[in-house]
């Protein structure tokens, strides 16, 4: 009885002190070599997309957040076919999150594998060759004559505790005299540019 009482008191003290016996040190973040970026745009490679959008955005938007729990970097780029228009033909955004306290894998899978539950016009495909897990999410609500609607391509990647998204979107009204590129074509561009961008984010 005495030993049982002592054991109960000791267990209570350990829990009260926040000591987890099974994992006393906690998990170290598996960032796979990625580092936070104050200006993510300087690391984004969109060479493949430039085949359609030759005009370079000389003032892309970027922001960053640093915290003990997460480092977040974001970049937004206006895509133009030529410099003759003052309006963007399409939009590109890239975001990288470095999760430093919790493993994001379960939430990442839930969010991206079931993306179509929230947005019924989107289709989801799991793809290989990008980190530990990746999903290609696409949307096409254009009519047969391409006079209305929108198209979008998102490639979401998780590599360890790093999560990443490259997103392209366009409204057909932005293309006044031509048709926006097909989803399949843009998907190939986004895949190619994601691969090179991820390499930049690990090597720089």
Sine and cosine of phi, psi and omega as CSV:
sin_phi,cos_phi,sin_psi,cos_psi,sin_omega,cos_omega
0.00,0.00,-0.64,0.77,-0.01,-1.00
-0.90,0.45,-0.71,0.70,0.00,-1.00
-0.90,0.43,-0.60,0.80,0.03,-1.00
-0.90,0.43,-0.65,0.76,0.01,-1.00
-0.91,0.40,-0.68,0.74,0.03,-1.00
-0.88,0.48,-0.67,0.75,0.01,-1.00
-0.89,0.46,-0.65,0.76,0.00,-1.00
-0.91,0.41,-0.67,0.74,0.02,-1.00
-0.90,0.44,-0.68,0.73,0.00,-1.00
-0.89,0.45,-0.69,0.72,0.01,-1.00
-0.88,0.47,-0.66,0.75,0.01,-1.00
-0.90,0.44,-0.64,0.77,0.00,-1.00
-0.91,0.41,-0.64,0.77,0.00,-1.00
-0.90,0.43,-0.70,0.72,0.01,-1.00
-0.92,0.40,-0.64,0.77,0.01,-1.00
-0.89,0.45,-0.54,0.84,0.01,-1.00
-0.99,0.12,0.00,1.00,0.05,-1.00
0.97,0.23,0.43,0.90,-0.02,-1.00
-1.00,-0.09,0.88,-0.48,0.03,-1.00
-0.99,-0.13,0.95,-0.30,-0.13,-0.99
-0.88,0.47,-0.58,0.82,-0.08,-1.00
-0.97,0.26,-0.38,0.92,-0.05,-1.00
-0.53,-0.85,0.95,0.31,-0.15,-0.99
-0.91,0.42,-0.45,0.90,-0.08,-1.00
-0.99,-0.17,-0.24,0.97,-0.06,-1.00
0.98,0.20,0.15,-0.99,-0.02,-1.00
-0.99,0.10,0.68,-0.73,0.14,-0.99
-0.99,0.11,0.64,-0.77,0.00,-1.00
-0.91,0.42,0.74,-0.68,0.03,-1.00
-0.99,-0.12,1.00,0.07,-0.11,-0.99
-1.00,0.00,-0.01,1.00,0.15,-0.99
0.81,0.58,0.48,0.88,0.06,-1.00
1.00,0.02,-0.03,1.00,0.00,-1.00
-0.99,0.16,0.54,-0.84,0.01,-1.00
-0.79,-0.61,0.48,-0.88,0.01,-1.00
-0.89,0.45,0.53,-0.85,-0.01,-1.00
-0.83,-0.56,0.80,-0.59,0.10,-1.00
-0.94,0.33,-0.55,0.83,0.04,-1.00
-0.78,-0.63,1.00,-0.02,-0.04,-1.00
-0.90,0.44,-0.51,0.86,-0.05,-1.00
-0.85,0.53,-0.51,0.86,-0.02,-1.00
-0.94,0.35,-0.26,0.97,0.01,-1.00
-0.96,-0.28,-0.14,0.99,-0.03,-1.00
-0.98,0.20,0.80,-0.60,0.09,-1.00
-0.95,-0.31,0.89,-0.45,0.06,-1.00
-0.84,-0.55,0.68,0.73,-0.01,-1.00
-0.85,0.52,-0.69,0.72,-0.02,-1.00
-0.89,0.45,-0.67,0.74,0.03,-1.00
-0.91,0.40,-0.43,0.90,0.00,-1.00
-0.92,0.39,-0.24,0.97,0.10,-1.00
-0.88,0.47,-0.53,0.85,0.05,-1.00
-0.99,-0.12,-0.61,0.79,-0.09,-1.00
-0.90,-0.43,1.00,0.07,-0.14,-0.99
-0.96,0.26,-0.44,0.90,-0.05,-1.00
-0.97,0.25,0.82,-0.58,-0.03,-1.00
-0.99,0.12,0.67,-0.74,0.08,-1.00
-0.99,0.16,0.93,-0.36,-0.07,-1.00
-1.00,0.06,0.01,1.00,0.04,-1.00
-0.59,-0.81,0.87,0.49,0.03,-1.00
-0.91,0.41,0.40,-0.92,-0.02,-1.00
-1.00,-0.10,0.69,-0.72,0.04,-1.00
-0.59,-0.81,0.45,-0.89,0.13,-0.99
-0.47,-0.88,0.25,-0.97,-0.06,-1.00
-0.49,-0.87,0.45,-0.89,0.05,-1.00
-0.72,-0.70,0.74,-0.68,0.07,-1.00
-0.86,-0.51,0.77,-0.64,-0.02,-1.00
-0.47,-0.88,0.38,-0.92,0.00,-1.00
-0.89,0.45,-0.36,0.93,-0.01,-1.00
-1.00,-0.08,-0.52,0.86,-0.07,-1.00
-0.39,-0.92,0.60,-0.80,0.20,-0.98
-0.93,-0.38,0.79,-0.62,-0.06,-1.00
-0.80,-0.60,0.73,-0.69,0.04,-1.00
-0.79,-0.62,0.63,-0.78,-0.08,-1.00
-0.65,-0.76,0.58,-0.81,0.04,-1.00
-0.63,-0.78,0.68,-0.73,0.06,-1.00
-0.80,-0.60,0.78,-0.62,-0.08,-1.00
-0.81,-0.58,0.75,-0.66,0.10,-0.99
-1.00,0.08,0.77,-0.63,-0.04,-1.00
-0.97,-0.25,0.78,-0.63,0.02,-1.00
-0.75,-0.67,0.62,-0.78,0.06,-1.00
-0.95,0.30,-0.67,0.74,0.03,-1.00
-0.63,-0.78,0.17,-0.98,0.01,-1.00
-1.00,0.06,0.07,1.00,-0.08,-1.00
-0.96,0.27,-0.38,0.92,-0.04,-1.00
-0.98,-0.20,0.58,-0.82,0.06,-1.00
-1.00,0.04,-0.09,1.00,-0.01,-1.00
-0.95,-0.31,0.45,-0.89,0.03,-1.00
-0.97,0.22,0.59,-0.81,0.09,-1.00
-1.00,0.07,-0.47,0.88,0.01,-1.00
-0.35,-0.94,0.08,-1.00,-0.07,-1.00
-0.73,-0.69,0.60,-0.80,0.03,-1.00
-0.78,-0.63,0.73,-0.68,0.09,-1.00
-0.72,-0.70,0.54,-0.84,0.01,-1.00
-0.71,-0.70,0.69,-0.72,0.04,-1.00
-0.68,-0.74,0.68,-0.74,0.09,-1.00
-0.80,-0.60,0.77,-0.64,0.06,-1.00
-0.88,-0.48,0.78,-0.63,0.11,-0.99
-0.96,-0.27,0.96,-0.29,-0.05,-1.00
-1.00,0.07,0.89,-0.45,-0.15,-0.99
-0.96,-0.29,-0.11,0.99,-0.02,-1.00
-0.88,-0.48,-0.55,0.84,-0.06,-1.00
-0.73,-0.68,0.56,-0.83,0.04,-1.00
-0.95,0.31,0.86,-0.50,-0.08,-1.00
-1.00,0.05,0.07,1.00,-0.20,-0.98
-0.87,0.50,-0.71,0.70,-0.05,-1.00
-0.90,0.43,-0.71,0.70,0.00,-1.00
-0.92,0.40,-0.61,0.79,0.02,-1.00
-0.88,0.48,-0.73,0.68,0.01,-1.00
-0.87,0.49,-0.72,0.70,-0.02,-1.00
-0.89,0.46,-0.70,0.72,-0.07,-1.00
-0.91,0.41,-0.73,0.68,-0.15,-0.99
-1.00,-0.02,-0.56,0.83,0.00,-1.00
-0.94,0.35,-0.43,0.90,-0.02,-1.00
-0.92,-0.40,0.44,0.90,-0.05,-1.00
-0.84,0.55,-0.56,0.83,-0.05,-1.00
-0.93,0.36,-0.27,0.96,0.06,-1.00
-0.91,0.42,-0.56,0.83,-0.02,-1.00
-1.00,0.05,-0.55,0.83,-0.06,-1.00
-0.78,-0.63,0.98,-0.19,-0.18,-0.98
-0.93,0.38,-0.32,0.95,0.00,-1.00
-0.99,0.15,-0.09,1.00,-0.06,-1.00
-0.99,-0.10,0.55,-0.84,0.10,-0.99
-0.90,-0.44,0.58,-0.81,-0.08,-1.00
-0.85,-0.52,0.73,-0.69,0.05,-1.00
-0.72,-0.69,0.80,-0.60,0.08,-1.00
-0.98,0.21,0.74,-0.67,-0.05,-1.00
-0.83,-0.55,0.43,-0.90,-0.02,-1.00
-0.94,-0.35,0.24,-0.97,0.07,-1.00
1.00,-0.08,0.09,1.00,0.00,-1.00
-0.76,-0.65,0.97,-0.26,0.04,-1.00
0.84,0.54,-0.56,-0.83,0.00,-1.00
-1.00,0.04,-0.41,0.91,-0.10,-1.00
-0.28,-0.96,0.66,-0.75,-0.02,-1.00
-0.47,-0.88,0.53,-0.85,0.01,-1.00
-0.72,-0.70,0.69,-0.72,0.11,-0.99
-0.98,-0.21,0.86,-0.50,-0.04,-1.00
-0.91,-0.43,0.79,-0.61,-0.06,-1.00
-0.75,-0.66,0.45,-0.89,0.04,-1.00
-0.60,-0.80,0.67,-0.74,0.05,-1.00
-0.54,-0.84,0.96,-0.27,0.01,-1.00
-0.92,-0.40,0.32,0.95,0.01,-1.00
-0.96,0.28,0.45,-0.89,0.06,-1.00
-0.99,0.11,0.10,-0.99,0.00,-1.00
-0.87,0.49,-0.48,0.88,-0.01,-1.00
-0.99,-0.10,0.03,1.00,0.01,-1.00
0.85,0.53,0.60,0.80,0.01,-1.00
-0.99,-0.13,0.00,1.00,0.00,-1.00
-0.26,-0.96,0.23,-0.97,0.04,-1.00
0.99,-0.13,-0.18,-0.98,-0.05,-1.00
-0.56,-0.83,0.28,-0.96,0.09,-1.00
-0.73,-0.69,0.56,-0.83,-0.01,-1.00
-0.50,-0.86,0.55,-0.84,0.08,-1.00
-0.70,-0.72,0.78,-0.63,0.06,-1.00
-0.79,-0.62,0.75,-0.66,0.15,-0.99
-0.90,-0.43,0.91,-0.41,-0.01,-1.00
-0.95,-0.30,0.74,-0.67,-0.09,-1.00
-0.76,-0.65,0.65,-0.76,0.19,-0.98
-0.86,-0.51,0.81,-0.59,0.05,-1.00
-0.78,-0.62,0.98,-0.19,-0.15,-0.99
0.91,0.42,-0.81,-0.58,0.01,-1.00
-0.98,-0.17,0.26,0.96,0.10,-0.99
-0.99,-0.15,0.74,-0.68,0.11,-0.99
-0.85,-0.53,0.52,-0.85,-0.17,-0.98
-0.53,-0.85,0.58,-0.81,0.14,-0.99
-0.65,-0.76,0.72,-0.70,0.22,-0.97
-0.91,-0.42,0.81,-0.58,-0.10,-0.99
-0.80,-0.60,0.77,-0.64,0.08,-1.00
-0.89,-0.46,0.65,-0.76,0.04,-1.00
-0.52,-0.85,0.47,-0.89,-0.01,-1.00
-0.46,-0.89,0.57,-0.82,0.18,-0.98
-0.96,-0.27,0.72,-0.69,-0.09,-1.00
-0.89,0.46,-0.38,0.92,0.04,-1.00
-0.92,0.38,-0.30,0.95,0.05,-1.00
-0.95,0.31,-0.40,0.92,0.01,-1.00
-0.99,-0.15,1.00,-0.04,-0.11,-0.99
-0.97,0.24,-0.55,0.84,-0.10,-1.00
-0.86,-0.52,0.10,1.00,0.00,-1.00
-0.53,-0.84,0.00,-1.00,-0.03,-1.00
-0.96,-0.27,0.68,-0.73,0.05,-1.00
-0.87,0.49,0.46,-0.89,0.01,-1.00
-0.88,0.48,0.48,-0.88,-0.03,-1.00
-0.93,0.36,0.42,-0.91,-0.01,-1.00
-0.84,0.54,-0.68,0.74,-0.01,-1.00
-0.88,0.48,-0.64,0.77,0.00,-1.00
-0.92,0.38,-0.72,0.70,0.01,-1.00
-0.91,0.42,-0.60,0.80,0.04,-1.00
-0.85,0.52,-0.66,0.75,0.04,-1.00
-0.91,0.42,-0.65,0.76,0.02,-1.00
-0.90,0.43,-0.72,0.70,-0.03,-1.00
-0.90,0.43,-0.62,0.78,0.05,-1.00
-0.89,0.46,-0.71,0.70,-0.01,-1.00
-0.90,0.44,-0.71,0.70,-0.03,-1.00
-0.94,0.33,-0.53,0.85,0.08,-1.00
-0.90,0.43,-0.69,0.72,0.00,-1.00
-0.86,0.52,-0.73,0.68,-0.03,-1.00
-0.95,0.31,-0.57,0.82,0.03,-1.00
-0.91,0.41,-0.67,0.74,0.03,-1.00
-0.89,0.45,-0.60,0.80,0.08,-1.00
-0.89,0.46,-0.66,0.75,0.04,-1.00
-0.88,0.47,-0.66,0.75,-0.08,-1.00
-0.94,0.33,-0.31,0.95,0.04,-1.00
-0.99,-0.13,-0.42,0.91,-0.15,-0.99
-0.99,-0.16,-0.40,0.92,-0.10,-1.00
-0.98,0.20,0.00,0.00,0.00,0.00
